[in-house]
Amino acid sequence: MKIKVALIRGLYVLVLIFCVLATAGISALLESKEVAFNTTQPEKDVTDAPADPFPVSVDPVNQTITEEDLLNNQVIETLAVSDEQPDTWSEKLVAFFYKKEWYQNLASSVSRVVVIWPGERKEEVVQYTGDVLRWDAAERAEFAALVAASEPALSEGKFYPGQYVAHRDATPKEVAELINTKFEADVLSRYTPEVSAQVPLEDALIIASLLEREASDFENMREISGVIWNRLFIDMPLQLDATLQYAKAGKKGETNWWPVPIPADKYLKSPYNTYAHEGLPPGPIANPSAAAILAALNPHPTDCLFYFHDRNEGYHCSVTYEEHVRKLKIHYGRGR
């Protein structure tokens, strides 16, 4: 009996130690994400001077793309950007814990951390934010409406990725203001009339949202951006599976926000079906990061019209469909 009690006590102590370590570890991970997600400029740069505008190397009117060296661009130097969905084990751990009420209570009794990952759709953001702040259905709807109503008026694409700290009783208006302010500082302030004249903001947000779901990293975003623009130049359907996922998730009975597409989905009756409709979908399909917006505006020049990722996330693009099929057969044994 004494041995059993001792074991129980020992197990209890181990659980406590794990909780303490988990809290410290996850807090550290969240703090480490602050560099990637907090996209406001450093304090020394917060002045009345206008932010550096986004560079643009695509010309939709003349259907040309020039190579832009973004590594030496001031926007890259002054704007910390995140370009990935939660992918590594640490990111997935953060994504798991931040939306758990018990962890939020363990981390702080007065504040809550709301994390919006690049590439999440509106419904995901509303659900997770509402869970963290214990909002009811009406409050969640109010939050979604307040973000959508800000300029530009879009229901998707403006839940700007980042780490937001709010008090535990924060209202939908307060959290929406945090997100809208950050979007204005990091995106709108850099989207000057000159940039907008070349690529309208809504178009950039739509393409950036596609890149968040289709690409593996920032450079891959620029590669796929080149393919997307090439298809737009010749009025070729974009044929992107991510748009099928977005359309399919809105169907009754679908519980996955990003369901795996099947061949039959190419016939879905939806304006977001880019297999059935030419041009851009009617709106963003997710909420893009600054990195994705940069990639949308600055694609890598390419002759490719087709691409795919292999099982190891390697990127392969082709100029012709025949070449595309040959590469698919090499990596998957068959065409799509």
C-alpha positions, -999 to +999 in steps of 0.1 A: +000+000+000+028+024+009+046+015-023+014+023-042+009+057-024+046+065-031+042+057-068+011+079-070+028+107-053+059+103-075+036+103-106+019+134-093+052+152-089+063+142-124+030+155-138+036+188-120+072+190-132+059+183-168+033+210-165+059+235-153+083+226-181+056+226-207+045+260-196+080+274-197+087+256-230+056+267-248+059+302-235+094+303-248+082+289-281+055+316-283+081+343-275+103+329-302+074+332-326+071+368-317+100+376-341+082+359-369+047+370-362+050+405-347+054+423-379+054+458-366+086+478-372+113+481-345+106+508-320+133+530-334+115+531-368+081+540-354+079+576-367+057+597-388+077+587-418+058+566-443+066+529-444+086+515-472+062+505-500+060+469-513+083+464-543+064+452-574+081+433-602+051+420-621+034+441-648-001+426-655-008+451-683+023+443-703+024+407-690+060+409-679+079+398-648+113+411-639+136+395-613+136+414-579+163+408-553+142+409-522+170+398-499+185+433-502+152+451-502+144+475-473+109+460-468+125+427-460+150+443-436+123+463-417+094+439-418+098+405-402+077+380-422+064+345-416+058+324-446+048+290-433+019+271-418+027+253-385+050+226-398+077+217-374+070+198-342+075+229-322+051+250-343+025+222-341+030+221-304+024+259-302-007+256-324-021+228-302-015+246-268-024+282-276-061+273-282-063+252-250-080+271-222-062+252-194-029+262-209-039+298-213-050+298-176-017+281-166+003+307-186-015+338-173-045+345-151-051+379-167-042+377-204-048+355-234-026+348-264-044+346-297-022+332-326-033+334-362-012+312-384-006+322-421-029+303-444-058+298-420-092+305-432-116+329-415-137+302-399-106+287-383-095+320-369-130+328-355-134+294-340-100+293-322-101+329-311-136+324-297-125+293-279-096+310-263-117+340-252-148+319-244-170+339-267-206+328-276-219+325-311-230+361-313-196+374-302-178+353-327-201+366-355-195+402-343-157+396-344-158+383-379-180+411-391-158+438-375-127+425-393-145+421-426-159+456-424-125+473-422-109+486-454-108+469-479-142+453-473-134+416-476-148+387-456-115+368-460-079+376-462-076+403-435-073+382-403-036+392-403-013+364-391+004+372-358+006+368-321-019+390-302-020+394-265-054+405-250-069+405-215-089+375-207-123+393-210-114+410-243-144+419-264-147+411-301-143+448-308-110+450-289-095+420-306-107+431-340-091+465-335-058+447-327-059+428-359-071+457-381-044+480-367-017+455-374-030+449-409-031+486-416+004+491-402+020+462-420+000+460-453-021+490-460+006+515-451+030+498-476+003+494-503+008+529-518-013+542-547+016+534-571+016+497-559-022+495-562-022+510-597+001+481-608-016+453-588-049+460-570-047+451-533-076+426-535-058+407-564-026+406-543-044+392-513-062+366-534-029+354-550-011+356-516-038+334-501-034+308-528+004+308-522-001+302-485-020+270-493+000+258-523+037+266-515+062+252-490+083+283-482+089+319-493+111+310-523+085+284-534+058+310-531+077+332-556+081+302-579+044+293-578+035+330-581+053+330-614+033+301-627+000+317-615+008+350-633+018+331-664-016+314-665-034+347-658-015+363-687-029+338-712-064+333-696-056+298-686-076+283-657-054+283-625-065+247-616-054+249-580-064+222-556-064+247-527-094+264-542-113+231-544-105+226-507-119+260-499-151+254-518-155+218-505-152+229-469-182+251-472-204+222-482-229+208-456-215+179-436-178+186-443-160+189-409-125+194-422-115+230-430-090+218-457-103+184-470-082+164-493-095+170-529-105+141-551-110+141-589-147+146-586-142+179-568-130+194-601-167+195-610-179+213-579-203+241-587-185+270-570-171+303-581-139+292-562-135+262-585-104+273-605-107+242-627-141+253-640-135+291-641-107+312-655-090+340-637-088+346-600-114+333-575-138+359-563-119+365-530-090+352-509-093+316-497-071+322-466-054+348-446-019+356-460+013+368-444+034+397-455+057+372-471+030+358-493+019+393-504+056+400-513+057+368-533+024+376-551+039+410-561+073+397-569+072+363-587+103+346-600+103+348-638+096+314-654+083+298-685+065+272-665+027+267-667+025+236-646+039+224-613+036+199-585+053+188-553+067+153-549+064+132-517+095+149-502+080+184-509+104+189-538+091+214-564+089+205-601+076+228-628+071+223-666+066+245-696+043+219-714+016+196-701+034+166-717+065+174-698+044+178-666+029+143-671+063+128-677+076+142-644+045+131-626+050+095-638+086+096-626+076+106-591+042+091-587+040+064-614+011+080-632-003+113-644-030+132-626 
